[in-house]
Amino acid sequence: MSFKRVDQLPLTDECKHYDSVDEVPWDLQKYWHQAYSLFQYYDDDIRLTDDAWFGVTPEPVAVRIAQDLGTISPPAKSTIVDIFAGAGGNVIAFALSERWERIIAVEKDPATLACAQHNALVYGVPEGRITWVLGDCFDYLAAAKDGDAAVKDRLEPELQIDRATTTIFASPPWGGVSYRDHDVFDLSVMQPYGLKKLSQACEPWEYTLFLPRTSDLRQIAKLAPEGKKIEVVQYCMEGASKAMVVYVPESETV
Ligand SMILES: C[S@@+](CC[C@H](N)C(=O)[O-])C[C@H]1O[C@@H](n2cnc3c(N)ncnc32)[C@H](O)[C@@H]1O
C-alpha cells in the first residue's frame, strides 16, 4: 500500500521560514506579503515548502469552512479526512474547531507533511490529535472504503473509517490551465486530478471540494446525488472570492 501512518516527521531544508523579503524567491514574494493572511501566527516559526505557498488556504477562510462544514455535516459524522492536507491550513482549523472526534490528514509529500505537523503544533494542536498519513490519498480512500474486507482489515485501527461517520474534505492542486484566464473554469482539465477522478474517489461518501472560484457550475450540479441538494459557497476576503467550496451529501447507493 502506498501510504502509511506517520508520527512527527523531522523538518527538512525544504521546510522554510522566510523572515525578510530578500530571502524569498521572486515568484513567492506576492504570497510572502500575505503571510499573516495565511497564518496569523506566521512569526511563530510557521514552516512552508516553496510549493505550499501557492496552495495554502488562508486562515480566515479555513476557519470559516471549518465552522460551516461543522454544521452542514450531520452530527453522525464524527471523523473528517483531509485528503490533501498540504501545509495544514485546513486541517489545523478542523482540529481547532473541536467538532470532530477523529481527524485524519493525508499528504503525499514528506516535507509538506512535516510542515503541516509542525504548524499544527505552532497553533496549539496537541500531538496525536491528528492522525497523519504519508502517501497517496486515492490509494488510502480505495483501501479504506472499498468492499474488499481483506484490504480494509489490513488497515491499522487508526486508519479505518466508515461511511456512516466519516466526511471527506478535498483541496486538490489547481494545476494545468490557469483558472484565472477563464471566466468559467473547466474542471475536467484541472491537473493532475480532474473533477471526475476526485468525485469518483470520494463517492458515495459525504465530501467537500475546495475549488477555483470560477469553477463551472454545470459540472458541479452533476455531483448532486439523486433527490439531494448540494451547497455551493464562495469564500471571500477583502471583497474577492478565494475559492468555491462544494458540499456534497452522501449518496444512497453503495
Ligand atoms: C492545494 S494543496 C492543499 C493545501 C491545504 N489545504 C492547506 O491549506 O495547506 C494540495 C496538496 O495535495 C498534495 N497532493 C497532491 N496529490 C496528492 C495525492 N494523490 N495524495 C495526497 N496528497 C496529494 C500536494 O502535495 C499538496 O500539498
The ligand as an ORCA input file, in Angstrom:
! r2SCAN-3c Opt
* xyz 0 1
  C      -3.703     22.784     -2.622
  S      -2.613     21.886     -1.618
  C      -3.551     21.698     -0.120
  C      -3.428     22.887      0.782
  C      -4.023     22.693      2.153
  N      -5.473     22.667      2.118
  C      -3.561     23.817      3.065
  O      -4.375     24.673      3.435
  O      -2.376     23.851      3.407
  C      -2.692     20.261     -2.312
  C      -1.759     19.266     -1.630
  O      -2.105     17.962     -2.065
  C      -0.930     17.186     -2.134
  N      -1.236     16.052     -3.032
  C      -1.294     16.046     -4.379
  N      -1.655     14.833     -4.830
  C      -1.842     14.056     -3.733
  C      -2.229     12.713     -3.556
  N      -2.519     11.915     -4.607
  N      -2.342     12.226     -2.304
  C      -2.070     13.018     -1.231
  N      -1.673     14.312     -1.344
  C      -1.573     14.831     -2.577
  C       0.126     18.140     -2.645
  O       1.430     17.684     -2.303
  C      -0.278     19.439     -1.939
  O       0.437     19.584     -0.736
*
